[in-house]
């Protein structure tokens, strides 16, 4: 489910040409927030499984690292969306050329 969520948003981002509308940028902000929540919940559940011995610690650490990587990909996608919209780190910049 998380993978399809990220994949769907990546497809939207890569299919957009030119500058991005404000509403499209807000959709990416929302997507990034959802991804953050999902990955944090998944990491927490994995920590609980490791604590009770349902998951080996090594495997659990790899799983948690993967969740961090997915969250980072989501952050990068938001940065790309902000750049396409002409915003970087909340500061208005020159809009990017297509």
Rosetta blueprint (number, residue, H / E / L):
1 X L
2 X H
3 X H
4 X H
5 X H
6 X H
7 X H
8 X H
9 X H
10 X H
11 X H
12 X H
13 X H
14 X H
15 X L
16 X L
17 X L
18 X L
19 X L
20 X L
21 X L
22 X H
23 X H
24 X H
25 X H
26 X H
27 X H
28 X H
29 X H
30 X H
31 X H
32 X H
33 X H
34 X H
35 X H
36 X H
37 X H
38 X H
39 X H
40 X H
41 X H
42 X H
43 X H
44 X H
45 X H
46 X H
47 X H
48 X H
49 X H
50 X H
51 X H
52 X L
53 X L
54 X L
55 X L
56 X L
57 X H
58 X H
59 X H
60 X H
61 X H
62 X H
63 X H
64 X H
65 X H
66 X H
67 X H
68 X H
69 X H
70 X H
71 X H
72 X H
73 X H
74 X H
75 X H
76 X H
77 X H
78 X H
79 X H
80 X H
81 X H
82 X H
83 X H
84 X H
85 X H
86 X L
87 X E
88 X E
89 X L
90 X L
91 X E
92 X E
93 X L
94 X L
95 X L
96 X L
97 X L
98 X L
